Structures are given as C-alpha cells and as structure tokens.
C-alpha cells in the first residue's frame, strides 16, 4: 500500500479521461466549485496569453471543460459566468474557424478595454 501511494503522482490521465471522470462524478451528484468573476477573468487572461504565442484562440468549451473543469470548477457555473460577462461586455463570445473540422468553434476573449483596466 505504501508503495502504491508513492507512485500515485506518476499516474497520467488524458484530458478526455479527466473529463469523463468529472462527468461521472457530476452524474452521481457530486458538486464542484463555483467560479467567481475575478477567478474566471484571471484564468481567461492566462489562457489568452498562452494561446497568443501561436496566434491561437481560446475555445469556450475547451476553456470550461478542460482548463477550468480540471481545476475543479463546475461546468454550469463557468458557462453561466461566461454568459454574464458577455452580457456585461467584459468578454466577447464569438465564432472562430475550427482547425479540426468544418463547423465553427465558439471562442471567448476579454474585450480589449477590459484588459487595460485589469
């Protein structure tokens, strides 16, 4: 048992596996953290900075399910926050060409004048 405990940190899960595990817990009634506005914007700012190095964009579903979901934030509260911030004009949710398929992808970004204030 003690040997297993020392190797648990070496377990690597694919993103899809992490999402499946979280969705399984959600289906069983477990709850996740509700994200605050400041946490959402800080995490989004970090993702924008990361993806800007490759002229990329922040996909909304990827941001919510993979980035925030893996950190323990509930999908619903994250999508609700994105919608609220969009209505306030703090973030923009828009369509971007899908690099992996024919259908466009919903993307999210902080509105530029909001970046200057942060």
N, C-alpha and C positions, 0 to 999 in steps of 0.2 A: 504493500500500500504506500509506504513512504517513497519507494522508487517511482511509482506512478505519479505521485504528487510533484516530484522534482521534474518530470517530463511534461507536465500538463501545459506549460508555457510554450512548448515546442509544437503544439497542435496548430496546424494552419488550416483554416476553412476558406473556401472560395466565397466570394461575395454572394453568389446565388444561394449557397448553403446557409450563410448567415441570415439572409432574408427569409428563407424557408423556415429556419428555426424561430425567428421572431414572429412570423405569421402563425406558426404553430402555437406559440405562447399566447398570442392575441386571441386565437380561436378558443383557447382554454380559459379565457377570461382574465389573463394577467394584464396589468396596466403598465404603461411606460411613462416617462417624464413628459410633462407639458413644457414646451419651449417658450421662453419669453421673447419679446420683441428684440431686446438687445442681444440675446444669445443667437437668435436667428440671423440678425444682420451681421454680427461678428463672424459667424460660421460662413455666411454667404460671401462676405468680403474676402475671407481666406481662400475660398474656392475660386472666386473670380481671379484673385491674384495668381493662384496655381495654374488655372487653365489659360490665363492670358499669355503665358510664356509660349504656348503653342498655337496662338491665335484661335483658341477654342472658345467654348461657351459652357455655361453651367446648365445642364439639363435638369428640369424641375423634378422629374421622377427619380433620377439618379441622386440628386441632392437630398431629397426627402427620404427615400428608401435606403439608399446605401450610406451616404455620408451621415445624415442625422440619425437614421434608424440604427445604425451600428453603434452610435453613441448613446442609444437608449431613449431617444425622443420618439413619441408616438407619431405615426404617420398622419393621423387625423389632425392633431394639434399643429403639426408642421404645415400641412396643406391649408388649414384654416388661417394660420399666421401669414402664409404667402398671399392668400386671398385678401386678408385685411390690409396688409401692407401695400398690395396692389391698388386697392380702393383708395388708400390714403395718398397714393402717388409716390411712395417711398421706393417701391420696387416696380419693375416692369416685367410682366409675363408675356412672352411673345413666341412666335413660331420660328424655328431655325431648320435649315435643311438637315435631314438625317444622313449622317455619313455611313450608316449601315443598312439603310432601307429606303423605300420610296416615300413613305409618309413623313411629314414634318414632325419635329420634336418640340414639345413645349420647353422653353428655356426661361431662365429668370436672371435678372440683373438688378443691381442697385441703380436707381436713377442718379445721373451724374451730379446734380446739385446736392443730393443727399450725401454723396461721397465726400464732398468738400466740407460738409457740416460735421461728419463723423470724426 
